[in-house]
Structures are given as structure tokens and as C-alpha cells.
């Protein structure tokens, strides 16, 4: 096991009391003051609130930062910072002057470059320029504009196999590369100082610790992940990675942001680069909007996925890929663990995307009378023809007369809304909500307030992850470990309601 230095990047001025800095987890060893964004802060004030070491950076506008002052003023700020900070980031393109280097000793230097690299040869040339100057660390952060661009810095690390070089890709496409880089020798991993509930293309230090297990890193021999357009809010990495650590399985589960599934598939999932680094992609969970496109990647498709024309998991199977869906697992779980009767019950499935179609298929095959409900008529009628089930428009929908109501839409995740009027639920109705958040959704909260049985989105996620983990690795993980990571109270679940701690 390797211990990686976590660097918390401060990208805005701290509060007057320094509460955010003072609340950084003990696992964080470095605090980076991004002076072009946060300003020049008093290091003594910082040390009174943070027990670790201090890094000073001043990103130039030429390298994606906010500093555009004349070079002499820039260098004066760097010299002043070097008197009291433990590490100074120097940009190779503008800061490696003899005068400045004479005033900043090698053990205090982090020499960096940020920009676009045309190919591996170009990136290797950049590193040669950086490493020509003695320093404690070297850092290369590349721009990833297209799928596959993010593999360049990993390839560089694989060739160098040094323990003083940090290299990863920037932006949404490159999010996952900083998580993999430490397994290729990178000694540092960067995360943001938490600031509110914003979800960005950079992880917070809390996410690095809770979802990926930093600062401790085990060797990675397999990569798994979740692919979609909105993956950074997903709790799947936290659950899968906790299971890997608990079972000492040499794998890492990461979020892959992809606007085009085909490009991601060709340039990343099936790329020879990760295979050559001995960390191939072995399994993927697939989320919106790629569940239909993922169906086209292989001929090995489960009957359930074939009928619903939807895939949410892809697993390597003897050199090829096998496609399936775990979306219907919630139906089987509700019947098995929550004693929800399905056979000969009326069910409404709101949302006719891939997940909704798969769940409707499972309910239909379990003997329920299923009605498809959707806001847009085009997708609603398509699902109706595909599954041979009736369709009703969402506008004006009433839950009255339905024994089971499933929400397979994003409504309730961020908008504080419910997909229908909760008060129309019958006395014995059961609500299943695929949406989850920090608190129960308006639909779940409303159903519980009416004393209805409600299956929360986190319980849905738990059910799916347990099955996905087994399908991907061939191993079972204790459910109590997953419940702990999700903050689900087991005794309350068994009572027929799912509440969050």
C-alpha cells in the first residue's frame, strides 16, 4: 500500500474565521493557495488553522489561470511567497529564470506546465524541459478536449515510472485520470477545498477520501466505472471502491464523463493504452443518455435488455463484452425484502427511458398490469409499441387506482418537485423512487408523510450495486458495508420505510 499526498486547492478567499481551512480532514497534508484566485494570504494566519504544509501557486492566464501581471511583478510575488511557503509552483514557460531560481531552492520547487499536447512525443518534450531544472516535484496537466486525449498523461507516467512526477488531464473528460495517476507513480493528488454543494469537474478532498480511499492507494489491476453525461454526483464510486478495499480486490471504480458513448467506447474502453498499462477496463455501468447506444456494443445481450432495448451494465466475458440491465432488481428486491405484492397488481411506471422500460418489463413479467407514463408522447408511444403495454401522458396523471408507482425520471433530484400529486396515492400504494440525494426526495417524503411504503433511491442504488459488483467481479460484498456508506438505517428499512440518517 502506498500513501499519497493529498493537496487541497483553495480557489477562493477563505471566510474571515477560516472555518473551511480549519475543517480540512487530517488526511490532507498540503494546502495549495491558488493566489491568482484566492489572493495572497498570510501564511502565519493559514498555519494557525491548518497543521500541514503550504503550497503557493500563481497560475498565469496563458496556462488557464487568472494572473496576467508583468513578469517582474509576478516573480516578485513568487519570491515573497518563497520566504514562508513550503513549496512554490513555478511555470516552466515563464518562471525558470536564473535570478528567480537562485532565490528558491530546489527542495521548494514544483515545476509545472498546463496546456494542450498534440501527441506523446510532444508531452515527453514538455517533461524534458521541466526536468532540466532540479525540483522536488514536476507537474503536467493536459487539456482533454476529445475522448482519448486524457490517456496521454497516463501513458507518460507509464513510461517514466517516476515518483516525483504528477500528470493528469484537466476538465470533465480528465476527472478520472488524477485518480488513476497515483497507481502509475504520481506522488500527489489534487482536490478542491469544499465550498458549498456545487458539483464540479474536479473532486473535493472529501470525495478523494470518501469515494476513492486516499491517501492510501493499493495497486490497480482493473478499472471499472460509470459512463454518462451526469456522473459526478453518482455514489457508485464510493460503494464499489469501499467493496474493493474491503475485499482487497485490486481495482478502481471511476466516473467517465462522455457525451458520445461511441467515442468513449472506441477511444477509452477498448483502447490499447490502458491494457498496456496493465489496468484494463473490465466493466462499466451505463447511465443516461447512453443505455440504448450501449446495446450496440456486443451480441451477448440478456433477454431483459433485448426486450427493453436498454443496457446499464457491460462486463468483459472471455475476451468480448456481455450486456445486461440491473434496473429491474428493485422490483425483485421490493417483492423479496419488502413483501410488496406484484402479481395481479396495477403498476404505473413514470418515465420511458431505458430504466423505466426495463423496470416495466420486469413488472410485466412478474404478473403486474403495467401502464407506462411519460411527459413526451413520442418516447411514451415508442415504449408502448416496444413493450406492448398501455401508455398514458404524465400531464394530468393521478396515482389513484395504482398499487405500485415507480418514478424513473430525474424529477426530484435537484428541482424540489414530485412527478405527480402525491396526495392521489391510494392508502395501500407503494412508491419506488429511483432518484436519490442527501435528503429524501419530495416524492418519498410525501409518501412517508401519508404513511405509505416508500423505497428510496438510495435503497434502489444499494440493490443495483450489490448485483453489479457480483456480475463484474464474481464476488459478493457484505450488504451492511454498503448500507453504512450510504447512510441507510437497516432497522428502519426492515420496518417498511427507508430513511436517511
N, C-alpha and C positions, 0 to 999 in steps of 0.2 A: 504493500500500500504506500502511495506517495502523498505527501502533504503539499498542497498548492497554496501559494499566497493569494488571498482574496484582496482585491483593490476596490474600495468603494469610491466611486466617482461623484464628487459634489459639483453639480452643473448649474446650481442657482445659489444666490446668497442664503446662508442659513438664517433661521429665526434668531431673534436677539438673545434668547436664552440658550441657543444651541441645542435644543432638545433633540432634533433629528440626528445630529452628530453624536450626542451622548447616548442615544438609544441604539447605536450600531451594535450588532451581535459581537460577542467576544471572539468569534471565529475570524472576523475581519482584521487583518494585520496592517493594512495600508489605507490611508485616506488620501485620495487624489483631489487636490484643489484645482479645478479647471478654471484658471484665472481669467481666461477670455470670456467666461460666462458668469462665474461667481465673484469675480473681482479678487484683488489682493487682500487676503485675510491675514490677521495677526496670528502667527504660528503659536505664540505663547497662549493665546486665547483658545486655539484649537487643542493644544496639548492639555489644557485644563479640562477638556471634555472628552478627549479621545486618547486612549492609552497606547495606541500603536504608533507606527511611523508615518511620516508625511511626504507626499509626492507633489511636486509643483509642475503643472503643465500650462502652456500658453499656446494653444492651437492657432496657427495662422489662418487667415482667410483662404490662402492658397491651398491649404490642406483640409478644408472643410470646417475651420473654426471661425472665430469672431474677431481675431486680432489683426488689425491692418495698420498698426503704427509703424513709423520708420524703423529701420533695422537697429539704429543706435539706441532708440528708446526701448525697443524690445529686448535687446541684450542687457540693458541696464536693469530691467525688471528681473531677468533671469539671474544676473549677478547678485542682486539684492536678495532674491529668494534663496540662493545657494548658501547664504550665510547661516540660515536657520532651518531649512528643509533638509530632509534626509536623502532625497532623490530629486533630480531635476530632469525633466524631459527636454531633450534637445532635438530639434528637427534637422535631419541630415542635410536638407537642401539649403538651409539658411543660418544654422547656428554653429557649425563646426569651424569657426574662425580661430586662429591661433590665440588671439587675445582672450576670447571667452573660455576656450578650453584650458588655458593656463590658470584660470581662476576657479575652475570647477574640477575637482579631482576625479579620476576615472571611476572610483567606487561610488560617486554620487551621480553618475551619468546614466540616463536611459536614452539611447539614441533611437529616433523613430522616423518613420515615413508613412504617410497616408495618401493613397491615390489609386489610380487605375493601372493595372498591369496587363499588357497585351497578351503575354504568354509566360510560361515558366522561366524561359531564358531571361526575359525582361525582369521578372521578380528576383531571380538569382543575382542579376546585375545590381539591383537595388540593395540587396543584402550585402554584397561585396563592398559597396560604397559605405554602408552603415558600419560594417565590421572592421573597416580600415582604421577606425578610431577606437581605442580601448574604452570599454564601458562595462558597467555592471550588468545591464540588460540591453537587448535590442528588440525593437517592436516594429512589425509591419502590418498595417491594416489596409486591406484592399477593398475597393468598391466592387460590389456584386450587383450588376445591372440585369444580368440574364442568368437563368438556371445553368449551373455548371461553372459559372465564374467563381463561386465560393470554394471550389475544390483546389484552386491554385495555392492558397497559403498552406493548406493541409499537405499538399504534395511537397511544398518546400520544406516543411517541418519533417516530413518523412525522409527526405534526402539528407537534411542536415543532422538530425538526431542530436541536437544540442540542448543543453539545459539552461541556456541564457537567452533564448530567442522566443519571443511571443509573436505568433502570426495567426490572423483570423480575418474573416470577411465582415464588412460593415453592412448595415441595412437589414431589412426583413429577411432577405434570402440568406444572409450570413449568420443569423441569430445562432444557429446550432453549431457553427464551426468553432466558436470560442469554448463550447462545452466539450468538444472532441479534442481540441488542440493540446490540453494537458496530457492526454494519453500518448501524444507524439513528442513530448519533451518540454512543452511550454511551461515555464515556472510560475506564471501569473495568470489569473483570470479576473476580468473586469466586470463589475456590476454597478448599477446606479444606487446612490443613497435614496432610500424610499421617500417618495413625495406624493402623498395622496393615493388615489385608487387608479391612476392612469395606467393603461397597458400600452407599452411601447415596444419597439423592435430591439430593445436592449433589456436584459434581465436586471432586476434589482438584486442586491446582495442577499436579501431574504429568499428570493427564488433560487439563487445559486445553492444556498444551504438546504432549503426545504425540499426542492424538487430534484436536485442533482447530487446532493451529498457532499458538496465541497465543505471544507478544504481537503478532505481525504478522497483520493482517487484510486480505484482499482484498475488494473489493465483492462482495456476494452477489446473484446474479440468479435463482438457482434453489435450492429446498430439496428435499432427498431425506432419507429416514430409514428407520429400522427401527421397526415397530409391534408391541407385545406387552405382556405383563404383567411380564416379567422382562428388560428391555432394557439395564439399566445395566452389566451385565457384558460386553455384546457388544463384540467387537473390530472390528465392521464400520465404525463411525465412523472409527477410526484408519486403516483401509485405504482407504476411499473418499475421505476428506479428503486423505490423502497423495497419492492419484492426482490429485485436483483441483488441488492445489498444483503437482504435477509437470508437469501438462499446462496449467497456467494456465487452468483451467476455472472460471468464476465461480459456484461452487456451494458448498453446505454440507450435510453429512450429519449428522443429529442423531437421538438416541433419543426416540421418542414413547411414553411410558408410557400405556397405555389398557386399562381394564378392559372397556369396551364398544367394540367396533370400530365399530358403527353410529353411536354418539355421536361418536366421533373423526372418522369419515368426514364426517358432516354438519356438525359444528361447527368442524373444523380443516382437514382435507384439501380439502374442497370449499367452504370459507368464502371469501367475497369479500375478507376482510381482508388476507390475505397477497398476494392478487392486486393489491389496491390499493396495497400497499407495494412492488410490483414484485419480489416474491420468492415466486412461486407454488410449491406443492408439485408437483414434476414426476414423482416416482417414489417407490415405497415397497417395502421388503422386509417381509414379514409373517412373524411367528413365533407360537409358541403363546401363547394358545389361539385365534387368530383365522384360521387358514388356511382353515377351512371357510366362515366367515362372509364372508371377503373374496371368495369365489367369487360372491357375490350382487351385487357392486357393478357388474358390467358384463356385456354379452352377448358381448364379444370374449374368449373363453376358449380356450386352447390345448387340443388333443385330450388331451394328457397330463394336464393339470389337470382336464379334464372327466371323464376316466375315474377318476382318483384322488380326485376331489372335494376337491381341495386346491390352494391358491394360496400361493406365497411371494414373488411379485413382482407389482407393479402399476405400469404405465408409462402416462403420458399419450400418446395416439395420435390426432393430428388432432382435438383437442377432446374426445375421450372417453377411456376407460381400457381398457387391454389387460391381461388376467390370464394369468399363466403360472407355471411352477414350475421352479426350477433345482436342486431337491433331487436329481433323477436324474443331474446332471452328474458326481457322484462315480463312478457306475457306468461312464460313458463314459471318465472320466479313468483309472480303475483298469485298464480294458481297453487304453487307448491308451498310457499312460505307464508303467504298472507291469507290463504284459504279463500281466494277470490274465485267464485264460480264463473266459468267462461262458457261452458256448453249450454246452448239454448238461451243465452243472454244477448241482449241488444247492446251493441257497442258502436260508438262513434269515434272515428279517428280523424282528428283535425290536423291537416297538413298532408299533402300528397306528394311530397318529395320522397327520396329514397328510404329514409327511416320510416315515414308514415306508411308507405306501400309495404315494406317488409313486416311491420307490426300488424297491419291489416291482413296480410296473408296468413300470419300465424294465428290470429284470432279466428279467421275464417276456417282454417284447417282444424282448429280446436273446437269447432262447432258453434261459434257465436254468429249472430246475424249482424253483419258489419255494414255501416254506412260511412262512406268517405265524405269528408267535409273539407272544402278548400276555399280560400279567398278568390283566387283566379280561376275562372271557369275552364280555361284551356288545359291547365295541368290537371284539374279535377276530372274533366271528361276523359283525358288520356288515361289516368289511373283507373277510372271506371271501366273503360274498354279493356285495359290490360288485365285487370283482376276479375272482371265480370262481377262487379259489386256496384250498388247504387251510389249516386253522388248527390250531395246537397250543398248549396252555396253557404259560405260562412256568414254572410250578411243575413241577419235575422235568425241565426241559428239559436235554438233552445235545447238545453240538455234534458228537458223533460221527456221521460219515456225511455231514457237510456240507462242501462245498468253500469256500463263502463264507458268512461270518456277519456281519451288519450290526447294529450297535446303534443304533437310532433312538429310544431312551428317554433321559431325563435321568440315569439311573443312572451314577455315576462322576464327576459334576460336582462335587458337594460332600460326598458321603457316603462316599468312600473304598471303594466297593463295585464289584463287577463284576456284570453282569446274569445271568451263568451261571457255572458252574465252568469256568474257563479250561483246566484240565488235560484236559478232554474233547475239546479240539480235535484233529483229525486232523493227521498230520505235514505235509501239504501245504495245510492250510487257510489262507485269507486272512481277516483281520479288518478290518472297516471300522467305525470308531467316530465317530459324529457329535459326540460330546462333546469339548470341549477345555477346558484350564485352563492354569495356569502350568507344570504338570508333566504328563507323560504320564498318562493315566487308568489305574486299576488293570487295566482290560481290555487296553489297549495295552501297558502294562509287562509284564503276564503273558504276552501273546502273544510279545513280543520275547524275554522270558526263555526261552521254549520254542523260540526260533529260527523263529517263524512270521512271515510277511509281515503287517505291520500298517499300515493307513492311518489316521494320526492325525487327530483332529478339526480341527486347525489346517490340515492339508492339504485336508480337506473344505471348510473355510471359504474357503481360498485359491481353490480351484476354483470355488466358487459366486460369490465376489466378482468374479473376473475376468469371468465370464459376466454377472453382474448389472450391472456397470459398463458393459459394452458395450451391453447392452439399454437401459439408462437414458439414456446419453449419446451412443450411436452411435460411441464412440471406444474404442480398445484401450489398455490400460495395461501397461507392462512388468512381466512376472511377477516379475522379480528385485527390483523395488521392494517388491512385496507380501511376498515371502519375507523381505526384510530387516526389514520392520515386524513380521512375525510371529515372527521369530527362528527360521526354519526353515533348516536347512543343506541347500542344494541337492544337494551331492555325496552326502550320506547318503541323501536321498530317492531319487536315481537308483540307489543300491545296493539298493533294495528295502525300506528301512525309513525311517521318519520319526521323527527325534529332535529334541528342542528344545535350543537352545543353553543 
